[in-house]
Amino acid sequence: MTLIAIFFPCISFLLRGKILTAIICLILQVTLIGWIPAAIWAVISLQNSRADRRNNKLIRAMKK
């Protein structure tokens, strides 16, 4: 998934169900200069969503 976020940032957002963000990312990556910020944005977003899932799992485990 990280490789998809680097090479195809807008597809990474689409696969995670963030349609509006994917459209904004596609507009950004249309320019060659915008490709690098779009890829960085996609990777950071992917890492944040993974961290959120980990935290939610820990919170649920602590509540039990």
Secondary structure as GFF3:
##gff-version 3
##sequence-region A 1 64
A	DSSP	alpha_helix	2	7	.	.	.	ID=ss1
A	DSSP	alpha_helix	9	15	.	.	.	ID=ss2
A	DSSP	alpha_helix	19	29	.	.	.	ID=ss3
A	DSSP	alpha_helix	32	63	.	.	.	ID=ss4
###
